[in-house]
Amino acid sequence: MMARKEYVAGKAAGKQEGYTSTHFTPETAVIDLLKLIPFESGDVALDPSAGVNKVWFNNFPCQKEYCEIEEGTNFFEYAGKCDWIVGNPPFTDFVKYLMHSPSIANKGFAYLIGHSRINQVTPRRLSILESQGFYLSKLHVLTIKKWFGRYYFLVFSRSKNEGIGYYTENYSDEPLRRRTPHALDGRDSAPSQAESSPEVLSPLQAVSSPALPQVM
Ligand SMILES: C[S@@+](CC[C@H](N)C(=O)[O-])C[C@H]1O[C@@H](n2cnc3c(N)ncnc32)[C@H](O)[C@@H]1O
């Protein structure tokens, strides 16, 4: 794996060959990850951050386009539409890429991200994407040791995967006694605001809710 010192030195040197090439996605990974996208004949795929290597673009199995800011095509100014957006976005702009994608993609979008970025895939962002018709439908974990180890390929599409979900509720310190009985049974969906507010509990519910053991 690249030493931290080498990484920092390379970063400072900007486009120095050694630094840039370490950020090229290995082609073997691209080939395998593209198998996870249900491309259909006639689809148009867009690589939104192609780099000089264009490794995603070159391996798309359908009609294709790319953006690369260094070549004068800024993803955020792309005026066309496509079926799929797939690639390795600049990691500092991952959230911008993610949230901009529904305005361009008809069928879906998929991004390779690192462990520090998966923390930015928040319930709130997932719910915004869902309101635009896109679900996180696949999550593939992989290893790229020449970078920082663990990587995730997230595929958002129009089909919901019941195995991947999210709750937008903040669970930080809500006492169990304030939860409705069905939430305590482990019902799948989070209670609505009205259901979970203590003031809508009947006196009977409020009195009869037993003190539950603390779950560690
Ligand atoms: C992490 S590199 C990925 C390179 C290549 N796609 C790969 O996977 O090996 C990200 C690339 O996105 C480009 N880029 C950054 N911002 C961009 C934007 N707004 N529009 C298009 N390309 C952008 C950078 O110049 C860089 O080449």
Ligand as a Chemical Component Dictionary entry (heavy atoms), coordinates in Angstrom:
data_LIG
# 
_chem_comp.id                   LIG 
_chem_comp.type                 NON-POLYMER 
_chem_comp.pdbx_formal_charge   0 
_chem_comp.three_letter_code    LIG 
# 
loop_
_chem_comp_atom.comp_id 
_chem_comp_atom.atom_id 
_chem_comp_atom.alt_atom_id 
_chem_comp_atom.type_symbol 
_chem_comp_atom.charge 
_chem_comp_atom.model_Cartn_x 
_chem_comp_atom.model_Cartn_y 
_chem_comp_atom.model_Cartn_z 
_chem_comp_atom.pdbx_ordinal 
LIG C1  C1  C 0  -11.122 10.104 -8.854  1  
LIG S1  S1  S 1  -10.727 10.640 -10.506 2  
LIG C2  C2  C 0  -11.399 9.281  -11.426 3  
LIG C3  C3  C 0  -10.656 9.014  -12.704 4  
LIG C4  C4  C 0  -11.151 7.787  -13.471 5  
LIG N1  N1  N 0  -12.564 7.901  -13.758 6  
LIG C5  C5  C 0  -10.910 6.507  -12.698 7  
LIG O1  O1  O 0  -11.848 5.967  -12.111 8  
LIG O2  O2  O -1 -9.779  6.018  -12.698 9  
LIG C6  C6  C 0  -11.933 11.941 -10.709 10 
LIG C7  C7  C 0  -11.851 12.751 -11.985 11 
LIG O3  O3  O 0  -12.951 13.651 -12.017 12 
LIG C8  C8  C 0  -12.566 14.850 -12.617 13 
LIG N2  N2  N 0  -13.523 15.899 -12.202 14 
LIG C9  C9  C 0  -13.547 16.603 -11.037 15 
LIG N3  N3  N 0  -14.601 17.426 -11.003 16 
LIG C10 C10 C 0  -15.282 17.237 -12.166 17 
LIG C11 C11 C 0  -16.472 17.807 -12.718 18 
LIG N4  N4  N 0  -17.180 18.734 -12.054 19 
LIG N5  N5  N 0  -16.879 17.386 -13.926 20 
LIG C12 C12 C 0  -16.168 16.449 -14.614 21 
LIG N6  N6  N 0  -15.045 15.883 -14.155 22 
LIG C13 C13 C 0  -14.604 16.259 -12.934 23 
LIG C14 C14 C 0  -11.134 15.048 -12.143 24 
LIG O4  O4  O 0  -10.423 15.908 -13.009 25 
LIG C15 C15 C 0  -10.611 13.589 -12.152 26 
LIG O5  O5  O 0  -10.018 13.307 -13.393 27 
# 
loop_
_chem_comp_bond.comp_id 
_chem_comp_bond.atom_id_1 
_chem_comp_bond.atom_id_2 
_chem_comp_bond.value_order 
_chem_comp_bond.pdbx_ordinal 
LIG C1  S1  SING 1  
LIG S1  C2  SING 2  
LIG S1  C6  SING 3  
LIG C2  C3  SING 4  
LIG C3  C4  SING 5  
LIG C4  N1  SING 6  
LIG C4  C5  SING 7  
LIG C5  O1  DOUB 8  
LIG C5  O2  SING 9  
LIG C6  C7  SING 10 
LIG C7  O3  SING 11 
LIG C7  C15 SING 12 
LIG O3  C8  SING 13 
LIG C8  N2  SING 14 
LIG C8  C14 SING 15 
LIG N2  C9  SING 16 
LIG N2  C13 SING 17 
LIG C9  N3  DOUB 18 
LIG N3  C10 SING 19 
LIG C10 C11 SING 20 
LIG C10 C13 DOUB 21 
LIG C11 N4  SING 22 
LIG C11 N5  DOUB 23 
LIG N5  C12 SING 24 
LIG C12 N6  DOUB 25 
LIG N6  C13 SING 26 
LIG C14 O4  SING 27 
LIG C14 C15 SING 28 
LIG C15 O5  SING 29 
# 
